[in-house]
Amino acid sequence: MQERMNELIDIVNEADYNYHTLDNPTITDQEYDKYLRELIEIEEMHPEWIREDSPTQHAGGKIIEGFEKVTHKIPMMSLSDVFSESELVAFDERIKKEGIHPQYMCELKIDGLSVSLLYEKGKLVRGATRGDGVVGEDITHNVKTIKVIPLKLKKPVDIEVRGEIFMNKKTLEEINEKRKENNEPLLQNCRNAAAGSIRQLDSKIAATRKLDNFIYHLPNPLDYGLNTHEEAINYMKELGFKINPNNRLVNSIEEVIEFIEEKGKIRPSLPYDIDGVVVKVNDIRQQQTLGFTAKYPKWATAYKFPAEIVLTKLTDIIFTVGRTGQITPNAVLEPVIVAGSTISRATLHNEDYVKEKDLKIGDIVSIRKAGDVIPEVVERIEARRTGKEKDFVMITNCPMCNTKLIKKEGQVDYYCPNNKCPARHIEGLIHFSSRDAMNIDGLGDRIIEDFYNFGFIKEIADIYHLKNHKKELIRLEGFGEKSISNLLEAIEKSKENSLEKLIFALGIPNVGSKTAKVLAMNFHTMDDLKNASFEELVIIPDIGNIIAQSIIDYFNEENNKSTIEKLMKLGCNMTYLGPVIKESTEFSGKTFVLTGTLEIFTREEAEEIIENLGGKASSSVSKKTAAVIVGKNPGSKYEKAQKLNIPIWTEEEFKEKIANE
């Protein structure tokens, strides 16, 4: 672990130098955040290993030749980063543990270059970069070219203020248009353009870049009789500094989260780039009580907006066996934060998918969350290849039972044909017990694997025989009488589930939870479904030829029929207990889409109501959508519905239409 710590220090220090000193970032912000967080975790576990040159001990950056060095009287500290709502709540809880119940000032985190401005008797005498937080660079000659930075304040005070120099999006477009006409390289983005402009030795170049500035911090407000950050902001505004109008004082962490959600939505329409929201304790004396770490103030943090696409390393490709025997390659990734979640695995679907993307073990790859839920490998980063990457090789034998894999004609997936493969059994048992299936609380993946290995469960029916082994189960490490009793109660309760739960739990190929409900609502009993003909199946909406044949094939297998017979004798319900489909002129045969946060119903309740009235709940908007039902903070589905002129119902309107049925 110490070797990994030393490696991380070298990686982050090199990244800091390239980013802060050369303005030539070689890794993405997401990669940087990932490496720094890993380093912090190691150092927290082993504080005796911390090196003096660790990036956690300073803000990073060296002074380039050509600029005079400036020592900050008060260090320019950077902020800790958080990436999720839970981390914000944890930040709030740490403060409250100190007996403080704060107000917070929320500010947009401008993506630019930090600057310190020093005034004597109201006149600008120096502008400096952050540098390493203690020593920066004198950039006064370029700061004076920025029109929004006053050369003379409205009061003759001695003061130092801090803020952000940035370039507006429109300015970048105008500059790049001219550079394109002159066959010059285009500026990459607003942040790099601002940083590059401010470090020009010739101030005439900086003057043409139309840079902008917001001031957001007064390091010593108590010296001016100011007791809160809000008072300091207003005071600096009175002196003539430009202050961001989006700042907001709030009374709770819940209001902080609301502010973040609100600003996240308007982010694309802002004239400048932001990459997050800064949250500060408002009261200055409370700030002093909380104090600082070696690098960060404990009274402030920066929430960083989730990245749509982030980069990380593909360290390995492993294979899993599904309950149908399907073999799936999976990416093992260096842990990375995507949309607020830490991702270390992602499915690679099948051999063709890996080959089409030309993925190799050791590649730097881009990751996103498909539909904001499932991690997905988007592409390899060709320019980051070193030549040490290893080619992907598809396995030929099952990783669990070593049976030769088969590939069905016309399909892209490989399968383990061994019906007795342990992996297939375990995955089938896990599926049977899962929430959307029989919903047996306490019988999770790990416990099923343990019970399988100990010989207590070998097939589905064995789950209902666990009560015969209660004394043996209680003696197992990690279990006790209460946990086993609760588990056995959950198993007994699952026998009462409606038919659709059991149909889905059986794991019939191509039959998902929604299809299982359609089947249960149409056939009502397991016997009727088991005896249904192909023709009777395909006439049901949403049951096509493939699903119908899967059902026929499943019930023709003796093992499957035997399983159902055993479950019936054990007392599992074989009848549909839900509401019968009601004919409805408003809903029958129509498709509806839900978007946003519902407040009257849960999403599952709303979907169930639609289905019970003969309609269908879909996840995507199309011309065939009858209506889009919107809750709080609707997303892109709402916008697409507007473009397609599809009726939009509020939740109240949806409730009224239900009441009229």
NUDOMI-48152 format. One record per residue (C-alpha): x, y, z. Coordinates in nm, 2 decimals, padded with zeros to 4 digits. Layout:
<nodes>
(node (X, Y, Z))
...
</nodes>
This chain:
<nodes>
(node (00.00, 00.00, 00.00))
(node (00.29, 00.24, 00.07))
(node (00.42, 00.17, -00.28))
(node (00.08, 00.27, -00.42))
(node (00.09, 00.59, -00.21))
(node (00.43, 00.69, -00.35))
(node (00.30, 00.62, -00.70))
(node (-00.01, 00.84, -00.64))
(node (00.21, 01.12, -00.51))
(node (00.41, 01.12, -00.83))
(node (00.10, 01.10, -01.05))
(node (-00.08, 01.39, -00.87))
(node (00.23, 01.61, -00.84))
(node (00.30, 01.57, -01.21))
(node (-00.06, 01.65, -01.29))
(node (-00.05, 01.96, -01.07))
(node (00.27, 02.09, -01.25))
(node (00.12, 02.03, -01.59))
(node (-00.22, 02.19, -01.50))
(node (-00.12, 02.49, -01.27))
(node (00.23, 02.57, -01.41))
(node (00.22, 02.48, -01.78))
(node (-00.15, 02.52, -01.84))
(node (-00.13, 02.19, -02.02))
(node (-00.35, 01.93, -01.84))
(node (-00.25, 01.57, -01.92))
(node (-00.53, 01.40, -01.73))
(node (-00.90, 01.49, -01.68))
(node (-01.04, 01.65, -01.37))
(node (-01.22, 01.33, -01.29))
(node (-00.90, 01.12, -01.31))
(node (-00.73, 01.38, -01.09))
(node (-01.01, 01.37, -00.83))
(node (-01.00, 00.99, -00.83))
(node (-00.62, 00.97, -00.77))
(node (-00.63, 01.24, -00.50))
(node (-00.92, 01.08, -00.31))
(node (-00.74, 00.74, -00.32))
(node (-00.42, 00.91, -00.18))
(node (-00.62, 01.08, 00.10))
(node (-00.77, 00.75, 00.20))
(node (-00.43, 00.58, 00.23))
(node (-00.28, 00.87, 00.42))
(node (-00.58, 00.87, 00.66))
(node (-00.52, 00.50, 00.73))
(node (-00.14, 00.55, 00.77))
(node (-00.06, 00.90, 00.88))
(node (00.29, 00.79, 00.97))
(node (00.36, 00.75, 00.59))
(node (00.27, 01.11, 00.49))
(node (00.55, 01.27, 00.29))
(node (00.63, 01.64, 00.30))
(node (00.59, 01.67, -00.08))
(node (00.25, 01.50, -00.08))
(node (00.00, 01.70, -00.28))
(node (-00.23, 01.68, 00.02))
(node (00.01, 01.91, 00.21))
(node (00.00, 02.19, -00.04))
(node (-00.22, 02.33, -00.32))
(node (00.02, 02.24, -00.60))
(node (00.20, 02.44, -00.87))
(node (00.54, 02.59, -00.92))
(node (00.65, 02.93, -01.04))
(node (00.75, 02.96, -01.40))
(node (01.04, 03.19, -01.51))
(node (00.94, 03.53, -01.63))
(node (00.70, 03.62, -01.35))
(node (00.81, 03.76, -01.01))
(node (00.73, 03.55, -00.71))
(node (00.47, 03.67, -00.46))
(node (00.43, 03.54, -00.10))
(node (00.07, 03.56, 00.01))
(node (00.03, 03.71, 00.36))
(node (-00.27, 03.48, 00.42))
(node (-00.23, 03.14, 00.23))
(node (-00.47, 03.08, -00.06))
(node (-00.61, 02.75, 00.04))
(node (-00.81, 02.52, -00.20))
(node (-01.14, 02.35, -00.10))
(node (-01.22, 01.99, -00.03))
(node (-01.45, 01.83, -00.30))
(node (-01.77, 01.63, -00.26))
(node (-01.96, 01.45, -00.53))
(node (-02.29, 01.34, -00.39))
(node (-02.58, 01.44, -00.17))
(node (-02.47, 01.19, 00.10))
(node (-02.12, 01.36, 00.12))
(node (-02.29, 01.70, 00.16))
(node (-02.50, 01.56, 00.44))
(node (-02.18, 01.42, 00.60))
(node (-02.01, 01.76, 00.57))
(node (-02.31, 01.92, 00.75))
(node (-02.31, 01.65, 01.02))
(node (-01.94, 01.71, 01.09))
(node (-02.01, 02.08, 01.15))
(node (-02.31, 02.01, 01.37))
(node (-02.10, 01.77, 01.58))
(node (-01.90, 02.08, 01.69))
(node (-02.22, 02.23, 01.83))
(node (-02.27, 02.46, 01.53))
(node (-02.60, 02.50, 01.35))
(node (-02.49, 02.71, 01.05))
(node (-02.64, 02.92, 00.78))
(node (-02.46, 02.84, 00.45))
(node (-02.37, 03.07, 00.16))
(node (-02.40, 02.89, -00.17))
(node (-02.19, 03.02, -00.46))
(node (-02.13, 02.90, -00.82))
(node (-01.79, 02.74, -00.87))
(node (-01.65, 02.93, -01.17))
(node (-01.42, 02.73, -01.39))
(node (-01.13, 02.97, -01.43))
(node (-00.81, 03.09, -01.26))
(node (-00.79, 03.20, -00.89))
(node (-00.65, 03.55, -00.83))
(node (-00.55, 03.76, -00.53))
(node (-00.59, 04.14, -00.56))
(node (-00.41, 04.37, -00.32))
(node (-00.51, 04.74, -00.28))
(node (-00.34, 05.01, -00.08))
(node (-00.54, 05.32, 00.00))
(node (-00.79, 05.20, -00.25))
(node (-00.55, 05.16, -00.54))
(node (-00.46, 04.83, -00.71))
(node (-00.10, 04.75, -00.64))
(node (-00.08, 04.38, -00.72))
(node (-00.25, 04.09, -00.87))
(node (-00.12, 03.74, -00.81))
(node (-00.21, 03.38, -00.89))
(node (-00.26, 03.11, -00.62))
(node (00.06, 02.92, -00.72))
(node (00.12, 02.66, -00.45))
(node (-00.11, 02.85, -00.20))
(node (00.18, 03.02, -00.03))
(node (00.39, 03.16, -00.32))
(node (00.22, 03.27, -00.64))
(node (00.31, 03.47, -00.95))
(node (00.28, 03.85, -01.00))
(node (00.03, 03.90, -01.29))
(node (-00.05, 04.27, -01.21))
(node (00.03, 04.38, -01.57))
(node (-00.24, 04.15, -01.71))
(node (-00.49, 04.20, -01.43))
(node (-00.50, 04.57, -01.51))
(node (-00.63, 04.49, -01.86))
(node (-00.95, 04.33, -01.71))
(node (-01.20, 04.60, -01.72))
(node (-01.43, 04.47, -01.44))
(node (-01.14, 04.48, -01.19))
(node (-01.13, 04.83, -01.05))
(node (-00.80, 05.02, -01.06))
(node (-00.93, 05.24, -00.78))
(node (-01.19, 05.14, -00.52))
(node (-01.48, 05.36, -00.40))
(node (-01.32, 05.38, -00.06))
(node (-00.94, 05.44, 00.02))
(node (-00.89, 05.12, 00.21))
(node (-00.61, 04.87, 00.24))
(node (-00.75, 04.54, 00.15))
(node (-00.68, 04.20, -00.02))
(node (-00.96, 04.01, -00.19))
(node (-00.97, 03.69, -00.38))
(node (-01.18, 03.58, -00.68))
(node (-01.18, 03.40, -01.02))
(node (-01.06, 03.52, -01.36))
(node (-01.25, 03.36, -01.64))
(node (-01.35, 03.39, -02.00))
(node (-01.71, 03.40, -02.12))
(node (-01.84, 03.14, -02.36))
(node (-01.93, 03.40, -02.62))
(node (-01.58, 03.55, -02.60))
(node (-01.42, 03.21, -02.66))
(node (-01.64, 03.17, -02.97))
(node (-01.55, 03.51, -03.11))
(node (-01.18, 03.45, -03.05))
(node (-01.19, 03.11, -03.21))
(node (-01.37, 03.25, -03.52))
(node (-01.09, 03.50, -03.57))
(node (-00.82, 03.23, -03.51))
(node (-00.99, 03.00, -03.76))
(node (-00.98, 03.28, -04.02))
(node (-00.61, 03.33, -03.96))
(node (-00.54, 02.95, -03.96))
(node (-00.43, 02.96, -03.60))
(node (-00.49, 02.68, -03.35))
(node (-00.82, 02.71, -03.17))
(node (-00.84, 02.77, -02.80))
(node (-00.95, 02.45, -02.63))
(node (-01.20, 02.58, -02.36))
(node (-01.28, 02.88, -02.15))
(node (-01.07, 02.77, -01.85))
(node (-00.75, 02.71, -02.05))
(node (-00.81, 03.02, -02.26))
(node (-00.83, 03.24, -01.94))
(node (-00.53, 03.08, -01.78))
(node (-00.32, 03.11, -02.10))
(node (-00.42, 03.47, -02.14))
(node (-00.34, 03.58, -01.79))
(node (00.01, 03.43, -01.82))
(node (00.11, 03.62, -02.13))
(node (00.42, 03.82, -02.08))
(node (00.28, 04.08, -02.32))
(node (-00.02, 04.25, -02.16))
(node (-00.15, 04.36, -02.50))
(node (-00.24, 04.00, -02.57))
(node (-00.43, 03.96, -02.25))
(node (-00.61, 04.29, -02.32))
(node (-00.76, 04.14, -02.65))
(node (-00.90, 03.84, -02.46))
(node (-01.18, 04.03, -02.28))
(node (-01.13, 03.84, -01.96))
(node (-01.39, 03.87, -01.68))
(node (-01.38, 03.84, -01.30))
(node (-01.59, 03.76, -00.99))
(node (-01.47, 03.84, -00.64))
(node (-01.59, 03.59, -00.38))
(node (-01.36, 03.60, -00.07))
(node (-01.22, 03.84, 00.19))
(node (-00.95, 03.66, 00.39))
(node (-00.98, 03.88, 00.70))
(node (-01.34, 04.02, 00.74))
(node (-01.32, 04.07, 01.11))
(node (-01.06, 04.34, 01.06))
(node (-01.33, 04.54, 00.88))
(node (-01.60, 04.48, 01.14))
(node (-01.77, 04.22, 00.93))
(node (-01.92, 03.92, 01.11))
(node (-02.05, 03.71, 00.82))
(node (-01.95, 03.60, 00.48))
(node (-02.26, 03.77, 00.34))
(node (-02.16, 04.10, 00.50))
(node (-01.81, 04.06, 00.34))
(node (-01.96, 04.00, 00.00))
(node (-02.18, 04.30, 00.03))
(node (-01.89, 04.52, 00.15))
(node (-01.67, 04.41, -00.15))
(node (-01.96, 04.49, -00.38))
(node (-01.98, 04.84, -00.22))
(node (-01.61, 04.89, -00.29))
(node (-01.67, 04.83, -00.66))
(node (-01.59, 04.46, -00.72))
(node (-01.80, 04.24, -00.94))
(node (-02.00, 03.98, -00.74))
(node (-02.18, 03.68, -00.88))
(node (-02.56, 03.75, -00.86))
(node (-02.63, 03.38, -00.81))
(node (-02.51, 03.37, -00.45))
(node (-02.77, 03.26, -00.20))
(node (-02.78, 03.24, 00.18))
(node (-02.97, 02.93, 00.31))
(node (-03.06, 02.78, 00.64))
(node (-03.01, 02.41, 00.60))
(node (-02.82, 02.15, 00.40))
(node (-03.16, 02.06, 00.24))
(node (-03.17, 02.41, 00.09))
(node (-02.81, 02.37, -00.02))
(node (-02.91, 02.06, -00.22))
(node (-03.21, 02.25, -00.37))
(node (-02.98, 02.53, -00.48))
(node (-02.74, 02.27, -00.64))
(node (-03.03, 02.11, -00.83))
(node (-03.16, 02.44, -00.95))
(node (-02.83, 02.57, -01.07))
(node (-02.75, 02.23, -01.23))
(node (-03.05, 02.28, -01.46))
(node (-02.95, 02.64, -01.57))
(node (-02.59, 02.55, -01.60))
(node (-02.59, 02.52, -01.99))
(node (-02.76, 02.86, -02.02))
(node (-02.50, 03.05, -01.81))
(node (-02.27, 03.28, -02.01))
(node (-01.97, 03.12, -01.83))
(node (-01.86, 02.77, -01.73))
(node (-01.92, 02.64, -01.38))
(node (-01.82, 02.29, -01.25))
(node (-01.99, 02.29, -00.92))
(node (-02.12, 02.49, -00.62))
(node (-01.92, 02.62, -00.33))
(node (-02.08, 02.59, 00.02))
(node (-01.95, 02.80, 00.30))
(node (-02.04, 02.85, 00.67))
(node (-02.17, 03.21, 00.68))
(node (-02.07, 03.31, 01.03))
(node (-01.70, 03.41, 01.05))
(node (-01.65, 03.32, 01.42))
(node (-01.81, 02.98, 01.34))
(node (-01.55, 02.94, 01.06))
(node (-01.27, 03.02, 01.31))
(node (-01.41, 02.76, 01.55))
(node (-01.41, 02.49, 01.28))
(node (-01.06, 02.59, 01.16))
(node (-00.85, 02.42, 00.89))
(node (-00.68, 02.10, 00.79))
(node (-00.33, 02.11, 00.63))
(node (-00.49, 02.19, 00.30))
(node (-00.86, 02.28, 00.33))
(node (-01.09, 02.50, 00.55))
(node (-01.32, 02.27, 00.75))
(node (-01.60, 02.53, 00.71))
(node (-01.63, 02.51, 00.33))
(node (-01.65, 02.25, 00.06))
(node (-01.70, 02.24, -00.32))
(node (-01.98, 02.02, -00.46))
(node (-01.87, 01.91, -00.81))
(node (-02.14, 01.84, -01.07))
(node (-02.14, 01.48, -01.19))
(node (-01.94, 01.43, -01.51))
(node (-02.14, 01.29, -01.80))
(node (-01.83, 01.10, -01.92))
(node (-01.52, 01.03, -01.71))
(node (-01.19, 00.85, -01.78))
(node (-01.04, 00.55, -01.60))
(node (-00.82, 00.25, -01.65))
(node (-00.95, -00.09, -01.77))
(node (-00.74, -00.32, -01.55))
(node (-00.90, -00.65, -01.64))
(node (-01.18, -00.83, -01.82))
(node (-01.35, -01.11, -01.62))
(node (-01.64, -01.34, -01.72))
(node (-01.96, -01.42, -01.54))
(node (-02.22, -01.69, -01.59))
(node (-02.59, -01.59, -01.58))
(node (-02.89, -01.80, -01.47))
(node (-02.96, -01.90, -01.84))
(node (-02.59, -02.00, -01.89))
(node (-02.51, -01.68, -02.08))
(node (-02.14, -01.58, -02.06))
(node (-02.08, -01.20, -02.01))
(node (-01.75, -01.03, -02.02))
(node (-01.72, -00.75, -01.75))
(node (-01.48, -00.46, -01.73))
(node (-01.28, -00.43, -01.41))
(node (-01.20, -00.06, -01.37))
(node (-00.99, 00.16, -01.15))
(node (-01.26, 00.30, -00.92))
(node (-01.40, 00.63, -01.06))
(node (-01.69, 00.86, -00.96))
(node (-01.96, 00.88, -01.23))
(node (-02.27, 01.09, -01.17))
(node (-02.21, 01.07, -00.80))
(node (-02.15, 00.70, -00.77))
(node (-01.82, 00.51, -00.74))
(node (-01.79, 00.27, -01.04))
(node (-01.54, -00.03, -01.05))
(node (-01.73, -00.27, -01.28))
(node (-01.92, -00.23, -01.61))
(node (-02.07, -00.49, -01.84))
(node (-01.91, -00.54, -02.18))
(node (-02.21, -00.74, -02.30))
(node (-02.05, -00.99, -02.54))
(node (-01.74, -01.07, -02.75))
(node (-01.86, -00.86, -03.04))
(node (-01.91, -00.55, -02.82))
(node (-01.55, -00.58, -02.70))
(node (-01.40, -00.63, -03.05))
(node (-01.61, -00.35, -03.20))
(node (-01.47, -00.11, -02.94))
(node (-01.12, -00.26, -02.98))
(node (-01.08, -00.27, -02.60))
(node (-00.76, -00.40, -02.45))
(node (-00.66, -00.47, -02.09))
(node (-00.47, -00.16, -01.97))
(node (-00.66, 00.08, -02.19))
(node (-00.77, 00.42, -02.06))
(node (-01.14, 00.42, -02.13))
(node (-01.43, 00.66, -02.11))
(node (-01.72, 00.57, -01.88))
(node (-02.08, 00.70, -01.85))
(node (-02.40, 00.59, -01.69))
(node (-02.64, 00.47, -01.95))
(node (-02.98, 00.62, -01.86))
(node (-02.81, 00.76, -01.55))
(node (-02.82, 00.41, -01.39))
(node (-02.60, 00.14, -01.56))
(node (-02.22, 00.20, -01.60))
(node (-02.12, 00.18, -01.96))
(node (-01.78, 00.17, -02.13))
(node (-01.81, 00.43, -02.42))
(node (-01.47, 00.40, -02.59))
(node (-01.10, 00.35, -02.55))
(node (-00.87, 00.66, -02.56))
(node (-00.63, 00.57, -02.84))
(node (-00.39, 00.85, -02.77))
(node (-00.33, 00.72, -02.41))
(node (-00.21, 00.37, -02.53))
(node (00.15, 00.29, -02.43))
(node (00.20, -00.04, -02.61))
(node (00.19, -00.24, -02.29))
(node (-00.19, -00.32, -02.32))
(node (-00.30, -00.68, -02.35))
(node (-00.54, -00.81, -02.62))
(node (-00.88, -00.93, -02.52))
(node (-00.93, -01.31, -02.57))
(node (-01.27, -01.47, -02.54))
(node (-01.28, -01.78, -02.32))
(node (-01.38, -02.11, -02.47))
(node (-01.48, -02.29, -02.15))
(node (-01.71, -02.20, -01.86))
(node (-01.52, -02.02, -01.59))
(node (-01.72, -02.22, -01.32))
(node (-01.76, -02.57, -01.45))
(node (-01.51, -02.58, -01.74))
(node (-01.77, -02.71, -01.98))
(node (-01.71, -02.62, -02.35))
(node (-01.91, -02.31, -02.44))
(node (-02.15, -02.30, -02.73))
(node (-02.27, -02.02, -02.95))
(node (-02.63, -02.05, -03.08))
(node (-02.68, -01.99, -03.45))
(node (-02.77, -01.63, -03.53))
(node (-02.68, -01.51, -03.18))
(node (-02.38, -01.31, -03.04))
(node (-02.37, -01.46, -02.69))
(node (-02.19, -01.77, -02.57))
(node (-02.36, -02.01, -02.33))
(node (-02.26, -02.28, -02.08))
(node (-02.48, -02.57, -02.19))
(node (-02.43, -02.75, -01.85))
(node (-02.77, -02.73, -01.67))
(node (-02.59, -02.84, -01.35))
(node (-02.33, -02.56, -01.37))
(node (-02.30, -02.42, -01.01))
(node (-02.30, -02.06, -01.14))
(node (-02.62, -02.11, -01.32))
(node (-02.78, -02.26, -01.01))
(node (-02.65, -01.98, -00.78))
(node (-02.76, -01.70, -01.02))
(node (-03.10, -01.87, -01.05))
(node (-03.14, -01.89, -00.68))
(node (-03.03, -01.53, -00.63))
(node (-03.28, -01.42, -00.90))
(node (-03.57, -01.62, -00.74))
(node (-03.51, -01.44, -00.40))
(node (-03.46, -01.09, -00.54))
(node (-03.68, -00.80, -00.46))
(node (-03.87, -00.79, -00.79))
(node (-03.92, -01.17, -00.78))
(node (-04.02, -01.35, -00.45))
(node (-03.87, -01.06, -00.24))
(node (-03.72, -01.28, 00.03))
(node (-03.57, -01.02, 00.27))
(node (-03.24, -01.15, 00.42))
(node (-03.16, -01.39, 00.15))
(node (-02.91, -01.19, -00.05))
(node (-02.64, -01.29, -00.29))
(node (-02.37, -01.37, -00.03))
(node (-02.60, -01.57, 00.19))
(node (-02.73, -01.77, -00.10))
(node (-02.37, -01.85, -00.21))
(node (-02.29, -01.95, 00.15))
(node (-02.60, -02.17, 00.19))
(node (-02.53, -02.33, -00.16))
(node (-02.16, -02.41, -00.06))
(node (-02.27, -02.55, 00.28))
(node (-02.52, -02.77, 00.10))
(node (-02.84, -02.62, 00.24))
(node (-02.98, -02.50, -00.09))
(node (-02.92, -02.68, -00.42))
(node (-03.25, -02.60, -00.60))
(node (-03.53, -02.35, -00.56))
(node (-03.75, -02.58, -00.35))
(node (-03.47, -02.61, -00.09))
(node (-03.53, -02.25, 00.01))
(node (-03.86, -02.36, 00.16))
(node (-03.69, -02.65, 00.35))
(node (-03.45, -02.42, 00.53))
(node (-03.68, -02.41, 00.83))
(node (-03.58, -02.78, 00.88))
(node (-03.22, -02.67, 00.93))
(node (-03.28, -02.38, 01.18))
(node (-03.05, -02.51, 01.45))
(node (-02.77, -02.57, 01.21))
(node (-02.81, -02.23, 01.04))
(node (-02.80, -02.05, 01.38))
(node (-02.46, -02.20, 01.45))
(node (-02.31, -02.06, 01.13))
(node (-02.06, -01.77, 01.17))
(node (-02.23, -01.44, 01.12))
(node (-02.58, -01.56, 01.20))
(node (-02.79, -01.58, 01.51))
(node (-03.13, -01.69, 01.62))
(node (-03.30, -01.35, 01.55))
(node (-03.16, -01.31, 01.19))
(node (-03.24, -01.67, 01.10))
(node (-03.59, -01.64, 01.25))
(node (-03.65, -01.32, 01.05))
(node (-03.52, -01.50, 00.73))
(node (-03.75, -01.80, 00.78))
(node (-04.05, -01.56, 00.84))
(node (-03.97, -01.38, 00.51))
(node (-03.95, -01.72, 00.33))
(node (-04.29, -01.82, 00.46))
(node (-04.44, -01.48, 00.37))
(node (-04.31, -01.51, 00.01))
(node (-04.55, -01.80, -00.04))
(node (-04.84, -01.55, -00.04))
(node (-04.70, -01.35, -00.33))
(node (-04.93, -01.30, -00.63))
(node (-04.87, -01.52, -00.94))
(node (-04.67, -01.26, -01.14))
(node (-04.39, -01.26, -00.87))
(node (-04.35, -01.64, -00.90))
(node (-04.36, -01.63, -01.29))
(node (-04.08, -01.38, -01.29))
(node (-03.89, -01.56, -01.01))
(node (-03.88, -01.88, -01.22))
(node (-03.64, -01.72, -01.46))
(node (-03.81, -01.81, -01.78))
(node (-03.59, -01.67, -02.06))
(node (-03.71, -01.34, -02.21))
(node (-03.98, -01.30, -01.94))
(node (-03.92, -00.99, -01.74))
(node (-04.12, -00.86, -01.45))
(node (-04.36, -00.66, -01.67))
(node (-04.42, -00.95, -01.90))
(node (-04.47, -01.18, -01.60))
(node (-04.75, -00.94, -01.48))
(node (-04.91, -00.94, -01.83))
(node (-04.91, -01.32, -01.83))
(node (-05.06, -01.34, -01.48))
(node (-05.33, -01.09, -01.55))
(node (-05.43, -01.28, -01.87))
(node (-05.41, -01.65, -01.74))
(node (-05.48, -01.60, -01.37))
(node (-05.34, -01.94, -01.26))
(node (-05.01, -02.13, -01.31))
(node (-05.20, -02.43, -01.46))
(node (-05.36, -02.21, -01.72))
(node (-05.03, -02.05, -01.82))
(node (-04.85, -02.39, -01.81))
(node (-05.11, -02.53, -02.05))
(node (-05.13, -02.23, -02.28))
(node (-05.07, -02.28, -02.65))
(node (-04.84, -02.08, -02.87))
(node (-05.14, -01.92, -03.04))
(node (-05.30, -01.82, -02.71))
(node (-04.98, -01.66, -02.60))
(node (-04.90, -01.45, -02.92))
(node (-05.24, -01.29, -02.93))
(node (-05.16, -01.11, -02.60))
(node (-05.02, -00.76, -02.66))
(node (-04.64, -00.74, -02.59))
(node (-04.60, -01.12, -02.62))
(node (-04.43, -01.18, -02.94))
(node (-04.31, -01.51, -03.11))
(node (-03.98, -01.52, -02.92))
(node (-04.13, -01.48, -02.57))
(node (-04.42, -01.72, -02.65))
(node (-04.17, -01.99, -02.77))
(node (-03.96, -01.93, -02.45))
(node (-04.26, -02.00, -02.24))
(node (-04.36, -02.31, -02.43))
(node (-04.00, -02.45, -02.41))
(node (-03.98, -02.37, -02.04))
(node (-04.29, -02.57, -01.95))
(node (-04.19, -02.86, -02.17))
(node (-03.89, -02.93, -01.96))
(node (-03.95, -03.20, -01.69))
(node (-03.71, -03.03, -01.44))
(node (-03.91, -02.71, -01.46))
(node (-04.25, -02.89, -01.43))
(node (-04.11, -03.07, -01.13))
(node (-04.00, -02.74, -00.96))
(node (-04.34, -02.59, -01.00))
(node (-04.51, -02.91, -00.86))
(node (-04.28, -02.90, -00.56))
(node (-04.35, -02.53, -00.50))
(node (-04.72, -02.60, -00.52))
(node (-04.70, -02.87, -00.26))
(node (-04.49, -02.65, -00.03))
(node (-04.78, -02.40, -00.03))
(node (-04.66, -02.13, -00.28))
(node (-04.96, -01.94, -00.42))
(node (-05.02, -02.02, -00.79))
(node (-05.30, -01.76, -00.85))
(node (-05.30, -01.40, -00.96))
(node (-05.42, -01.18, -00.67))
(node (-05.40, -00.84, -00.83))
(node (-05.67, -00.63, -00.98))
(node (-05.82, -00.74, -01.31))
(node (-05.76, -00.52, -01.61))
(node (-06.03, -00.26, -01.63))
(node (-06.15, -00.14, -01.97))
(node (-06.08, 00.23, -02.00))
(node (-06.13, 00.48, -02.29))
(node (-05.85, 00.70, -02.15))
(node (-05.59, 00.43, -02.09))
(node (-05.67, 00.10, -02.27))
(node (-05.42, 00.01, -02.54))
(node (-05.23, 00.34, -02.49))
(node (-04.87, 00.41, -02.39))
(node (-04.77, 00.66, -02.11))
(node (-04.43, 00.79, -01.99))
(node (-04.35, 00.91, -01.64))
(node (-04.08, 01.17, -01.58))
(node (-03.97, 01.38, -01.28))
(node (-04.03, 01.32, -00.91))
(node (-04.39, 01.22, -00.83))
(node (-04.53, 01.34, -00.50))
(node (-04.88, 01.18, -00.49))
(node (-04.78, 00.84, -00.61))
(node (-04.46, 00.64, -00.62))
(node (-04.35, 00.56, -00.97))
(node (-04.43, 00.19, -00.92))
(node (-04.79, 00.28, -00.80))
(node (-04.84, 00.51, -01.10))
(node (-04.72, 00.24, -01.35))
(node (-04.94, -00.02, -01.18))
(node (-05.25, 00.20, -01.21))
(node (-05.18, 00.26, -01.58))
(node (-05.14, -00.12, -01.64))
(node (-05.46, -00.20, -01.44))
(node (-05.65, 00.03, -01.66))
(node (-05.52, -00.15, -01.97))
(node (-05.24, 00.09, -02.06))
(node (-04.87, 00.05, -02.08))
(node (-04.59, 00.24, -01.90))
(node (-04.29, 00.31, -02.11))
(node (-03.95, 00.46, -02.04))
(node (-03.91, 00.65, -02.37))
(node (-04.11, 00.91, -02.55))
(node (-04.21, 00.86, -02.91))
(node (-04.49, 00.97, -03.15))
(node (-04.70, 00.67, -03.02))
(node (-04.69, 00.81, -02.66))
(node (-05.05, 00.90, -02.55))
(node (-04.93, 01.14, -02.27))
(node (-04.63, 01.22, -02.06))
(node (-04.71, 01.25, -01.68))
(node (-04.47, 01.50, -01.52))
(node (-04.37, 01.53, -01.16))
(node (-04.12, 01.77, -00.99))
(node (-03.81, 01.86, -01.19))
(node (-03.89, 01.68, -01.52))
(node (-03.61, 01.60, -01.75))
(node (-03.54, 01.55, -02.12))
(node (-03.85, 01.34, -02.17))
(node (-04.06, 01.64, -02.09))
(node (-03.87, 01.85, -02.34))
(node (-03.91, 01.58, -02.61))
(node (-04.28, 01.56, -02.54))
(node (-04.31, 01.93, -02.60))
(node (-04.12, 01.91, -02.93))
(node (-04.35, 01.62, -03.05))
(node (-04.67, 01.80, -02.93))
(node (-04.76, 01.51, -02.70))
(node (-05.01, 01.58, -02.43))
(node (-04.85, 01.66, -02.09))
(node (-05.03, 01.58, -01.77))
(node (-04.95, 01.70, -01.43))
(node (-04.98, 01.45, -01.14))
(node (-05.30, 01.62, -01.04))
(node (-05.45, 01.58, -01.39))
(node (-05.34, 01.21, -01.38))
(node (-05.52, 01.17, -01.05))
(node (-05.84, 01.33, -01.19))
(node (-05.84, 01.10, -01.49))
(node (-05.80, 00.80, -01.27))
(node (-06.09, 00.91, -01.05))
(node (-06.31, 00.94, -01.36))
(node (-06.26, 00.58, -01.46))
</nodes>
